[in-house]
Amino acid sequence: MEETVSLDEIFQLLKKKLALIISMLILGTIISTVVTLFVITPKYSATTQLVVQTKGSDSNINTDKINSNLLLINTYKDLVKSKAVTEKTKDQLVKDGMTGISEDFLSHAISVEQNQNSQLFSIKAVTTDPIKSATIANTVSEIFQQEAVVMTDTDKVSIASKAIPNNQPISPNKKVNIAIGAVLGLIVGVMLALLSELFNRTVKTEDYLSDKLGLPVLGIIPLMSDREMNEIRKLQSNAFVNEEMFFEVNDLYKESLNTEVDGLDADLYRARFESNDETSD
């Protein structure tokens, strides 16, 4: 027959392993905090906004013209990350004194975002330095401004706003990371508590011996705490006091009494035996 576990048993198990679960929760929080604050390198972003006007545009703006400009933005997105733009951007940045810049680095650092239902689009640069991010975003927008006019049907590219350094990192998110670490620690604690019970092969009840193994139970030895043992020893002492012949036992004999829990009967027997000997004499 399959052994089933009730929700109450699981709750009692988790309650018994509460110290383990809380310790894993604290450990997960500490690890995520340390990793977030001291291991993960913060990243900063800077954004510049541009607007593009196609050739042949006039003062009369209609829906078709706006829709055409919106569709061309997808082309501009590809152009921003094209080799023609990244190569010239790299050369310009190196010329301005920025080292460690490659086309592959620029390709991963910059991204293009389109504002919904707007002819504006943004060039965003993300690096580990806020000033470097702003410099890359502004340089890319300037190079794109030149290349777009030459390579596409574009009349004018205007920079609506230049990128400025932002000292507030966009990653890592400290609160989210710490919360994730705490939740993971809690999950690990619960799993360890359940696994410790799953792999615990000790016999917990006499029913297991009789029902599962078919063995007879001859007796049960209770597990007692130090406090319970001291109470039993007090009861033993009281048992001697209640015996009339106890007072005939000298002090030297009292010091030799058995202090073990199971020594009460032996001590009473010795006391009676020696008391009877003294009487017969």
N, C-alpha and C positions, 0 to 999 in steps of 0.2 A: 504494500500500500504506500502511495506517495506521501511524503511528509509535507504538510502545508504550514505556512507561517502566517499568522494573523497580523493585522496592522498594529494591534496592541503590543504584540511581541516585538515588532520592529521598533515601535516607539520606546518600549522599555529598554531595548538594546541600545538605541541612540542616546537615551537618557543615561545609561550606564557608561557609555563611551563619550559623554559630553566633554570631558577634559581633552580628549584626543581631538575631537571635532573643533573645539575652540582654539586649540593650539595650532591646528592646520590653517584655520581662518586667519589667525594672527600672522603665521609664517607666510602665507600667500600675500597678505597685505604688505608685509615688510619687504618681501622680494620684489613685488611689483613697484613699490615706492623707490627702492634702491635702483632698479633697472631704469625706471622712468626718469629719475632725477640725475643719475650719475653715469648711466651706460648709453642710453639712446641719445644720439646727437640731435639737438633741436634744428628744425628747418624753418626758414623764413621765406615769405613770398612778397613779390612786388608786381603791380599790375599797371599797364598803360592801355589807354583806350584810343581806338582809331575809328574814323569814318571814311568810307570810300565813295567817290562819285564817279560814275561811268561817263565816257565821252558822249557828247551830243545831248547832255542834260541841259534843260533850260529852266526858266523860272516857273513854268507850269509843271507841277509835280502831280502825277497821276498814280493810280494804284498799280498799273502795269510796270511803271518805272521802278516803284519801290520794291515790287516783287522780284524784278530782275536783279536789283542790287542785293536783295536778300539771298538769292540763289548763288550769286557770284561770291558771297562770303565763304562758301564751302571751298571754292577754288583758292581763295586767299589763305584759308587755313593750311592747305597743303603747301602753298607757296612760302609761308612763314617758316616751315620746317624743312624746306627744300635745301639742297646742297648749295644752290646759288646764294641763298640768304645766310645760311649757317657758316659757310666758308668765309664770306666777307665780314660777317660779324666777328668770327674768331680772329681774323687778321686785325680788325679794328681794336678789339679788346686787348690783344697782345701788344699792339702799338701804344695803347694807353697805359700799359704797365701791368695788366692782369695776367698772371702766369697760371700754368696748369689748366689751360682751356683747350678743349678739342671740339671737333664737330660733333662727335658722339655725345660728349658731355652736354653740349648745347641742345642737341636733339632731345635728350631726356629731361633737361632742366626747364625748357619752355613748353608752353601749351597755349592753345587758342580757345577762347570761350566766346560764344555768341550770345548777346542779350536777346531774349525772346521778343519777336515782333519788333525788332529795332535794327537800324542800319549800323549801329555801333557794334564793334567786337573788341575783345580784350586780348592782349598778349601778356601772359603771366609767366614769371620766372621764379623757380623755387631752388634755393641753395641753402647752405649752412651758415651764410652770412647775409644779413639784411642789406648791407651796402652793395654787395656783389649782385644780389638779386635785382635791386633797382637799376644798377648799371647795365646788366645784361638785358633787362626788359626794355630800357630806353634805347640801347644800341640796336637791338633787333628791330624795334619799331622804325628807327631811322633808316636802316638798311632796307627794310621792307618798303618803306615810303618811296625809296628810289627805284627799287626793282619792279614794284607793281605797275608803275607808270610805263616802264619799258616793256614788260613781258605780258601785260594784259590790256584789255580794252578799258583802261582806267584814265580818267581825266585828272583826278586829284585825290591824294590821300592826305587826310588831315589828322593830326594827333590831337585828340580831344583833351586828354589829360596825361601828363607824364607820371612815371612811376617814382614814388618816393620811398625811402627806407622805412620798413615797419619792424620795430623791435619786438613785436609780439609774435612769438613762434606759432606756426599753424600745426605743428606736431612736435613732440607727442602731446596728446590730450591727457593731462595729468589726472584729472578726476576720473575719466573713463578708464584709463589704464589701472589705476589703483582699485577702482570698483571691480574690474575684471579679475584682478589678482585675488581680491577678497572672495569673490564668487568661486573661482577655481579652487582656492584653498578650502572653502567650505565643501565643495563637491569631493575633493580628495579626502577630506576628513570623514565624510559620510561613507565613501567607498571603502576606506581602510577599516572603519568600524564594522561594516557588513562583511568584508572579507575575513576579518579576524574571527568573526563568529562562524563563517562558513567553513573555515579550515581548522576550527577548534574541534578536535576529536576526543576531548575529555568527556567522561561520563558525568552527566549533570544530575540525573534523577534515577531512582531505583526502578522506575517504570521502564527505562531503556534496557536495563539488564533482564527484566522479566518478559517484556513484550517483544523486544527486538532480538535479544540473544538467547532467550529461553532459559536463563539461569535463575536459580532460587536466591532470594535475598535473605541471608542469615541474620543480618543486623546492620545498623546504621551508626557510624561514628560521627557525631556532630563536630563541626568546625567552630571552635570557640575563640573569642577574642581575649586579650589580656585582661580586660575588665571583667569578663565573665569568669575567667579562671580565678581572679582575686575574690569574687563573690563566693565561689565554691569553697575556697580555702577558709573564708570566714565562717561558712556553714559548718565546716569540719571542726573548727575550733569550738563553735557553739555546741556541737554534739558532745564533745568531751566535757564541757562545763556542765551539761545536763546529766551526765553520768555521776551517780553518787560516789562511786569508787575512785573517781578522778582525783578527788582531793587527797587521797591517800598516796598518790604518786608524787615522789619528791621532785624538786626543781630540776635536778640533773636529768631525770627521765623525760621531763617535758621538753627539754632542749633537743632530745634525740627523736622526737616524734617525726613520722613520715610526712613531709610537706607536699607529696605528690597527690594529685586529685584522686587516684585510685588506691591510696594508702589508708583510707579511713577505716575500713574493716580490719586491716592488719593491726593498726594502732589500738583500736578498741579491744581486740582480742588479747594483745600483749598486756594492755592495762588490766583487764579482768584476770588474766592468768597470774600476773605478778601480785595482784591484790589478793587473790585466793591463797597464794603461797604464803604471804605474810600473815594471813588470818590463821592458817593451819599451824604455823609456827607458834 
